Amino acid sequence: MKVFITKYALTKGIYQVEARRVVGTIDMLEIPTARGTMSQYLHGLDWHITHESAVMKAEAMRRKKIASLKKQLSKLEEMKFE
């Protein structure tokens, strides 16, 4: 099945891959590698069936990261060295 991966959305963007569900689980996927080495496994909200839900997740990740960086910047600006 084709899925959209958001695990690395803030560094690699959203990308589409062919994957299969792991037997016995609802939210785990296996993505076989091209060279037949170890497969990649994804859980929960790291993958999406529709592009729209993947974009929504990536936007939420982006907003959360921006808020975190603003908080970090604020702490750095308040820092004083004597």
WOWOJO-V210539 format. One record per run of one state. SS is the DSSP state (a for helix, b for strand, c for the rest). FROM is the first residue (numbers start at 0). TO is the last residue. Records with the same first field share a line. If there is no record, write none. Layout:
# WOWOJO-V210539
SS = FROM-TO ; FROM-TO
This chain:
# WOWOJO-V210539
c = 0-0 ; 5-13 ; 18-18 ; 21-27 ; 31-38 ; 42-42 ; 48-49 ; 78-81
b = 1-4 ; 14-17 ; 19-20 ; 28-30 ; 39-41 ; 46-47
a = 43-45 ; 50-77
